Amino acid sequence: VEKIEEQLASLRIAKRSALSEEPAYLLDIDVSTPAQSEGSRFVAVSCSNKSIRVYNRDTLNFLREYSNCPGILNGVRFAHACDSLVFSACSDGTVKCWDIRLATEKAMQVFSGYPSNVFISFDINCSDLILCAGTEEVEKDTFLVFWDARGVTNCASATKEPLGVYSESHNDDVTKISFHPVKPNLVVSGSTDGLVNVFDINKDNEEDALISTCNSDSSVSFIGWSGKDYRQVYCTTHDESFCWWDIAQLDTEEPITLLHVLDVRDAVCIENDSLHYLVGGLYHEKADKLFLIGGTSTGNIHLIGCGTDGLSLVSSLCGGHSATVRSFCWNLTDESLLTGGEDAQLLLWKPGAVEQSLAKKASMKIASSVQKRVRVHNSSLKSRKK
């Protein structure tokens, strides 16, 4: 673990993307899994201006953009087995799939929901067979909608109807969905109702599928899997709390809660700086260690180690961003970190890197459509629970 923490502490800016003509907040990032040839890899970023931008993974050179979307895009994911297919959920009630090898801006596959659906979260399972998207609450209805994702590559531009929905387990917006990294039948969902639900989608109905319900007591902003064999789940919330549960303990007498921190901003001591918000978490498989990523409104990034005895600062990454960091993607293969923020910058951090690119961008003050849609983290001191 110490070696991993040293590596994280040695992260430096390796590359910085050139600023686009239309600056936008960078809200979500994903990196493609390399094909067998280990050739070029891609980075996809969903932006607040309703576009998805694709970059070269190694150089951060801009490759293409999908911008004719009728609604706000939420999340971006590459297929696991094909490094050229990228998905995003949309507030127009669809999940779209693009093939970045093609010159067209048209989605090659559209997964349509039901008429009232507004999708704000989604994920695709590790076998690329099932897509799941979570909706905003509409007239007291909240859904997890599922599709068969097979055959994306051979029925271009067809519209796919859902396989079915789960409608009983959440009673407010489904803010996050995350499939298990290696078990294609397990999915966890988080909601503004505070609940984090784990489902086994192989079961015949929603009631049987619901394996566990954990309550974070707050609106969920991020969820993930962690631990040996990924038998733990964790979440962060919109008021900066952190919850961590061991699902393996469900059938035992042991408590399933590993840690619950009511306000991470107060729990982590950072010398000469502060913590304003959490972005999410990353589980480091080799070290069997969970880390949280947070930051300041001026763009500093803090990496926080999680143990059952509490949280501690591992390292701070300064001098990169100039405004709130909204998204990140960790790459275990080369121990690198991609970050994106409200300064419209995409940064690649690598251990011991030396930056050979542009100067830091001054803070962006752009009015963003996303501010109207996303529950922005509350960093005012007044809101803190004393």
Stockholm file with secondary structure:
# STOCKHOLM 1.0

chainA/1-386         VEKIEEQLASLRIAKRSALSEEPAYLLDIDVSTPAQSEGSRFVAVSCSNKSIRVYNRDTLNFLREYSNCPGILNGVRFAHACDSLVFSACSDGTVKCWDIRLATEKAMQVFSGYPSNVFISFDINCSDLILCAGTEEVEKDTFLVFWDARGVTNCASATKEPLGVYSESHNDDVTKISFHPVKPNLVVSGSTDGLVNVFDINKDNEEDALISTCNSDSSVSFIGWSGKDYRQVYCTTHDESFCWWDIAQLDTEEPITLLHVLDVRDAVCIENDSLHYLVGGLYHEKADKLFLIGGTSTGNIHLIGCGTDGLSLVSSLCGGHSATVRSFCWNLTDESLLTGGEDAQLLLWKPGAVEQSLAKKASMKIASSVQKRVRVHNSSLKSRKK
#=GR chainA/1-386 SS CHHHHHHHHTEEEEEECCCCSSCCCEEEEEECCCCTTCCCCEEEEEETTSCEEEEETTTCCEEEEECCCSSCEEEEEECSSCTTEEEEEETTTEEEEEETTSSCCSCSEEEECCTTCCEEEEEECTTSCEEEEEECCBTTBCCEEEEECTTGGGSTTEEECCSEEECSSCSSCEEEEEECSSCTTEEEEEETTSEEEEEETTSSSHHHHEEEEEECSSCEEEEEEESGGGCEEEEEETTSCEEEEEGGGTTSSSCSEEEEESCHHHHSCCTTCCCCEEEEEEEETTTTEEEEEEECTTSCEEEEEEETTEEEEEEEECSSCSSCEEEEEEETTTTEEEEEETTCCEEEEEETCCCCSCCCCCCCCCCCHHHHHSCCCCCCGGGSCC
#=GC SS_cons         CHHHHHHHHTEEEEEECCCCSSCCCEEEEEECCCCTTCCCCEEEEEETTSCEEEEETTTCCEEEEECCCSSCEEEEEECSSCTTEEEEEETTTEEEEEETTSSCCSCSEEEECCTTCCEEEEEECTTSCEEEEEECCBTTBCCEEEEECTTGGGSTTEEECCSEEECSSCSSCEEEEEECSSCTTEEEEEETTSEEEEEETTSSSHHHHEEEEEECSSCEEEEEEESGGGCEEEEEETTSCEEEEEGGGTTSSSCSEEEEESCHHHHSCCTTCCCCEEEEEEEETTTTEEEEEEECTTSCEEEEEEETTEEEEEEEECSSCSSCEEEEEEETTTTEEEEEETTCCEEEEEETCCCCSCCCCCCCCCCCHHHHHSCCCCCCGGGSCC
//
